[in-house]
Amino acid sequence: MDDIPGIPLVTLWFFILVYIQTGSGGGGVVNMILGTVAILLAYILPLTLIIFTVLRLIDN
């Protein structure tokens, strides 16, 4: 249990979800780009965690 490398990814995923829920609705270009990246990461990170877990289970 000392080596749990997925924890930073889970923390990042929760941070992104909080950002999506609380992000300001401003119409600036920067907000639009950050929102798009956050939404993409909200879908990509769980897939990455699932693949990482499956590979780790196969390795053991």
Summary of the structure (lengths in Angstrom):
residues: 60
radius of gyration: 14.7
end to end distance: 14.1
largest distance: 48.5
contacts: 126
relative contact order: 0.16
helix: 78%
strand: 0%
